[in-house]
Amino acid sequence: MEIRVRQSGAVMFWNEFRELLLAQNPSELITVAPQTEEWLDAHGADIVFEGPQATGGTVYQYSMRQGVEQDGQGRWFTKYVLGPIFIGETAVADEAEYKAMKDADRATIMRQQRNEKLKESDWTQIADSTADKPTWATYRQALRDITAQSGFPWTVTWPETP
């Protein structure tokens, strides 16, 4: 459970809040479990509820926490936005570097999947195999060619296994 201290706006977990209260009033008896909303209210704090995750965006984005916000009923919720967020003079270069890194990671994953499919069909190419070698060779070449597909590495159309 997260708690927001009204006086400072600080957001912390129960144990941190408990330590803060004990530092302010060492004689107060505070249990190890969080108290009721009324108890927190009396101690100048509010519960921070989990807010909805950010959705949409691109393949490069993810839902990331960005503080807390109050709703129309006075309750506090975690706030999520699409990230990462790049700021400053190097924002454009940083974003390009980030996207290149994500593309490279995704390409590695797609190549690993391709290599696994090739390995699973290696048996078709041995001399005494009863497989239709030309059909399997075409399939295997299509696997090798996935890196030339438009949209690679984010959009891959896998060839149908013979």
Secondary structure, DSSP 8 states (H G I E B T S, - for coil): -EEEETTT--EEEHHHHHHHHHHH-TTS---SS---HHHHHHTTEEEEE---------TT-EEEEEEEEE-TTS-EEEEEEEE----STTHHHHHHHHHHHHHHHHHHHHHHHHHHHHHHTGGGGSTT--S-HHHHHHHHHHHHGGGGSTTTTTS-------
